[in-house]
Structures are given as structure tokens and as C-alpha cells.
Amino acid sequence: MATTVVMPQMGYDMQEGILVRWLKQEGEEVKRGEPIAEIETDKAVVEMEAYASGILLKTVAVEGDTVPVGQAIAFIGEAGEAIPEGGPAQEPVAKTEAPAAAARKEAASAPETTVSATQVKASPLARRLAEEKGIDLARVTGTGPGGRITRDDILAHEASAPGSAPTAPPREEASASSEGELVPLTRMRQAIARRTAQSKREVPHFYVTADVDMTLAVTIRRQLNETLGGEARVSVNDFIVKACALTLVKFPVFNAFFEDDHLRMNPGINVSIAVAVEQGLLIVSLGDCRDRSLVDISKVSKEVVERAQSGVMREADYTGSTFSISNMGMFDVDSFSAIIYPPQAAVLAVGTVKKQPVVRDDQITIAQIMKATLSTDHRVANGAQAAQFLVEIKRVLENPVTLLV
């Protein structure tokens, strides 16, 4: 029996998604786990993977359609296999008048001799940026693989013609009034606003902070990177991810979700990290970190961050995270408190590693100190548990040899 492919829920509060582009066409063979479509959520464009192997028998949703979560968008099965009854009747789909769809309509009505934007090879981020700035993709030279247009190509094209007038109105125009300029929020900013407001409104946050001596960790990190010789480069954040993963094994309640009158204990330890992008902030998952080595965590982290910044992510990057880390050390921030990412139970906020005077054995010495603040859902854990959890992270980071085992 053919498999029904539905719009996935790529996020805790995702209600619908926009089908940006089919990566496979009707009649083509697909393999389980292979990307078949690009889906735009409130925060990112995500590559959707096939649920099963076979032939893409029929695509129900059209590029540019807005489809509710759980509604059919395609069918995969054996060649000549019948589509399940009720399949076509489930055809979604409220048409969206989003800029991408409008651009496709405009391209469709253009003369055949004109190269349309959809025929140009460009990343989704580059397409969105071009639409916002009114830039014709057909006039941009791509420097990516196979001539693919990237975000940097759009910015370079804009810079090369500073005096040119836009060929199309920008997606979002600021409006002025006597009370000041009104700047509309992007879809990502709107999603962040909804999620953070919901979290602070519904989740009873409390916070515990500790100073972590990172002196030995910094030394071991330097020695490890010298040994790797450029093959990989482990960051301080990789140490923190590994330390949290090990600590979550001992304190599984911080890896749980609060659901009504019970806790959902997650078997996988999927540590996620906050990544700042041009449109806002993304929480990306590194997958099961329980058995990953520091070097493996470093490689996976780099790959996921690069995909997030390029504008196209994989489904696994965007879903399934169970605990988060927010690191603002690169901005020279000493300490801060992060908002919990529902339905998670906690988030660890870390600041910069800075040389400070400390007292050891009644002697003043210099150490590399990092402040760490744990935000916890009080419905999941109490203050004593949170203190024990944070102190264990501190113990592991101050004895980093355990992270190499």
C-alpha cells in the first residue's frame, strides 16, 4: 500500500508550513531518508525527508501552497500502485500569496524567452533576500557550486549597483507616522515573539548560577586542537555540550518534558544550541549526544550551524531537541539568563571565559572563569535538583579529562 506523505510538524508550535520546492518529481525514485521537498516554517527552510522508499506516485501540494500539519502532500509507493482512497480528497491547500508564490505566478506569465526566478539555481535564503530587495535573480552571477546563487552574491550584486532603483517593492515596507517609524517583524521574529511570550507566561522559570573554572578545559582544548592538526577544531562550546550530555544521563529529569499531569522522559539526549542568524535566532539540534566524542560533537555542530546560516536545514536539525545551551561568550557577555524553549525543562546560559583573580589555598591566583546560569521549569524540578545538576556540570568541566574518555 502506498505511503501517504504528510506535512510534518517541524517544531513544537508549528501549525502549517509552506511547500517551497519539490526536490523530487512525480515518477522519480526516492529512498527513505532522502530529501524530497523544502518546507518553510516560521523560522527556517527545512529539507523534508522521505518516510519510505519507492516511486513518488503523486504530489498533492503545489509549490507555494500553505499546508496544515498532518495533511497529505504526496504519495510514495511501487510503480503503478493505486493511491489510497481519500488521498486526492485530502488535497490541501490554501494558496498563499507569499512573495515566493507571487514570484512564481509572475514568472509563469512572463514570455518564454525570459529566464524566470524559479529557473535560476539559488539558495532559499538568496531567493528570499532577492525578493526583499527587489533584485532579479536572472541578473545575478552565482558563485556557489554549479553557479548556485548565494546570499553573498545577492549582497555583492546590490553593492555593485548602489544607485539603481529596485525592480519590485520590498516584502516588508516600514510605515511612518507622527509617533515614529513602524517596522514590521519578519515571520521568524514573530515566531520568536510568540514562543518566548508563551514560555514566560506558562512556564514558571527560576534560575541558579555558578562560576566554572575553565582553566584546565582551555588548556586541554588547546592541546587537543594542536594534536588534531587542523583536521577538526574543538570549541569551548563543544566541551559544554559534552558536559551537559553526560550530566543529563545522571539527571534525566532535566531531559524531560512537562505534559499536563506527568513528565515525558525522553530516551535520547538531543542537546541543541542557539544560533544567531540574520532573521533572528534558531535552536538547532545536534542529535543524540550521549555517545558522541568531543571531536564528533565539534564536526556535527559545525555542519548544523553552517546549514542554519545558509538558510536550508535538515529535518533532524530542527526537531527532537530535549535540552538547550545558549552561549553569548563570543560577545564578551559575562552572564545572562535564557528563556526556556518549550517543551524543554531547562536551558543553560553561559558567558565568556575570562581571566579573573581567585583564591586557592588562601592564595590569590589567576584562573579562566566562566559564569553559567541554569533556567529551570519549576514544574519539572525544584531548586535543590537544579543546584545539583549545575554543580555536576561544573564538576565535569573543571575535570575535563572525563570528556575525553
BELBEL-V621125 format. One record per run of one state. SS is the DSSP state (@ for helix, = for strand, . for the rest). FROM is the first residue (numbers start at 0). TO is the last residue. If there is no record, write none. Layout:
BEGIN
SS|FROM|TO  SS|FROM|TO
END
This chain:
BEGIN
.|0|1  =|2|5  .|6|14  =|15|21  .|22|27  =|28|29  .|30|33  =|34|39  .|40|43  =|44|48  .|49|52  =|53|58  .|59|63  =|64|67  .|68|70  =|71|76  .|77|86  @|87|89  .|90|92  =|93|94  .|95|97  @|98|107  .|108|115  @|116|118  .|119|120  =|121|121  .|122|122  @|123|132  .|133|135  @|136|138  .|139|143  @|144|146  .|147|147  =|148|148  .|149|149  @|150|159  .|160|173  =|174|176  .|177|178  =|179|181  .|182|185  @|186|201  .|202|203  =|204|212  .|213|213  @|214|227  .|228|234  @|235|249  .|250|250  @|251|254  =|255|258  .|259|260  =|261|264  .|265|268  =|269|276  .|277|278  =|279|287  .|288|292  @|293|309  .|310|310  =|311|313  @|314|317  .|318|321  =|322|326  .|327|327  @|328|330  .|331|344  =|345|349  .|350|352  =|353|359  .|360|361  =|362|376  .|377|381  @|382|397  .|398|398  @|399|402  .|403|404
END
